[in-house]
Amino acid sequence: RLKAELAQLAHGVLEEKVRHFDERSEKQIGGLLAPLREQLAGFNQLVQNTNAEILSLKSLNQRITTEAANLTRALKGDSRAQGAWGEVVLERLLEMSGLQAGRGFQLQVVFKDEDGGRPRPDAIVRLPDEKDLVIDSKVSLIAWERAVSSGDDTGREAAMREHIGSLRRHIEALGKRDYASVPGLRTLAFVLMFVPVEAAFIEALRQDEELYGHALSRNIALVSPS
C-alpha cells in the first residue's frame, strides 16, 4: 500500500512539475515570439507598401518613357520645339538657384530698338546695381541628336561636325543682336549662350578647342546647366 501511495504521490508531483514547466515554457516562448510576430506583421505591411510603390513606379516609368519618346520625336527635327524645351530647362535652373520669376529673372521680355525692331531675349536675370544678364537658350541640337543616335563612326563624326557648325552659326547670329544698345535693357557687356544638354556642350568644346574663345571674342559666354 505504501508503494502504491508513493507511486501515486510521485505521479502527482511529476504532473504538477510538467504543468508548471509547460506554463513557464509557453510564457517564455510567447515572450520570444511576440516581437517576431510584430516584426512579421510590420514586414508584411512593408511588403504591401513596397508592392504598391513598385506599381506606382512602373506606371511612372511608363509615363516617363512615353514622354521621353514624344520629346525625342519633337526634338529630332523641330528647332522651335527645341527652343521651347531649352527655355523650360533654363527656367527650372533659375528657380532652383533661388531666383523668383518676375523679380529675379524674366522670360521673353519684348523690347523696341532704335530701328523699330522688337528684340526678345529668352531670359533676363536682374542683377544688383541695376544690371541685367541676358541668356539665350535657342540652341539647335538636331545635329547632336543625330550624332548620338548614329550607328557608325562616319555618320557620328559628320553629325558632330554639323553640330559644332550649328553652334558657331548661332554664336555669329547672337553676336549681331547687340543687346547692349537696346533701350531699357541694362545688359552687361556679354551674353550667356545656354546649351541645355551637358554632353552636347562638353563634346563640342572637346572637339573644337577654339569654340569657347570664338564665342568670347563676340562677347558671348557658352554655358551649360552645371
Helices and strands as residue ranges (DSSP letters): H 2-77, H 79-96, E 105-107, E 123-127, E 131-136, H 142-149, H 153-175, G 179-181, E 191-194, H 198-207, H 211-216, E 220-223
